[in-house]
Amino acid sequence: MIGSYRKLWPQRTAAEQITTQEELEKYMLIELNDELTHPRVRKTRQQKLELALARIEQSDLTESEKEELAVLYRKLAAQ
């Protein structure tokens, strides 16, 4: 799944540094919480989830890769 995530975000240096499932989930949570954005312009977790799912759907990943990433994003967003 780490490889799929890297394919989804090829220009992110942080994605290249992910080596474990735990690191992947941590980075996905940072993304869902929009922690790298200034507080005044942050999007809600639901908005970030919708953007991530749209990016996954529009990507060149295989259907199984898309499904795995979408399931993990939804699981993390529900926490």
C-alpha positions in Angstrom: 0.0 0.0 0.0 3.0 2.3 0.6 3.9 2.0 -3.1 0.3 2.9 -4.1 0.4 6.0 -1.9 3.7 7.0 -3.4 2.2 6.7 -6.9 -0.7 8.8 -5.8 1.6 11.6 -4.5 4.8 11.4 -6.7 5.9 14.9 -5.9 5.8 14.7 -2.1 9.2 14.1 -0.6 7.5 13.0 2.7 5.8 10.1 0.8 9.1 8.8 -0.3 10.3 8.6 3.3 7.4 6.4 4.4 8.6 2.9 5.1 6.0 1.3 7.4 2.2 1.0 7.6 2.3 3.0 10.8 4.2 5.9 9.2 1.7 5.8 6.2 -1.3 6.0 8.6 0.3 8.9 10.5 1.0 10.8 7.4 -2.5 10.2 6.1 -3.9 11.6 9.4 -1.8 14.7 9.1 -3.2 15.1 5.6 -6.8 14.5 6.7 -6.4 17.0 9.6 -4.8 19.5 7.2 -2.1 20.1 9.8 0.4 21.5 7.2 -2.0 24.3 6.3 -2.4 27.6 8.2 -5.3 27.3 10.7 -7.4 30.0 9.0 -7.5 28.2 5.7 -7.7 24.6 6.8 -10.4 22.4 5.4 -12.5 20.0 7.4 -11.6 16.4 7.7 -14.6 15.5 5.5 -13.5 18.0 2.8 -10.0 16.5 2.9 -11.4 13.0 2.7 -13.5 13.9 -0.4 -10.4 15.5 -2.1 -8.3 12.4 -1.4 -11.0 10.0 -2.6 -11.4 12.1 -5.8 -7.7 12.0 -6.4 -7.6 8.2 -5.9 -10.5 7.7 -8.3 -8.9 9.9 -11.0 -5.5 8.2 -10.6 -3.8 5.6 -12.8 -3.7 3.1 -9.9 -5.2 -0.4 -10.4 -8.8 -0.9 -9.1 -7.5 -2.9 -6.1 -4.9 -0.3 -5.2 -7.7 2.4 -5.4 -9.9 0.3 -3.1 -7.2 -0.3 -0.6 -6.3 3.3 -0.3 -9.9 4.5 -0.2 -10.7 2.0 2.6 -7.8 3.1 4.7 -8.6 6.8 4.2 -12.2 6.2 5.2 -11.1 4.2 8.3 -8.7 6.9 9.4 -11.2 9.7 8.8 -13.7 7.9 11.0 -11.4 8.0 14.0 
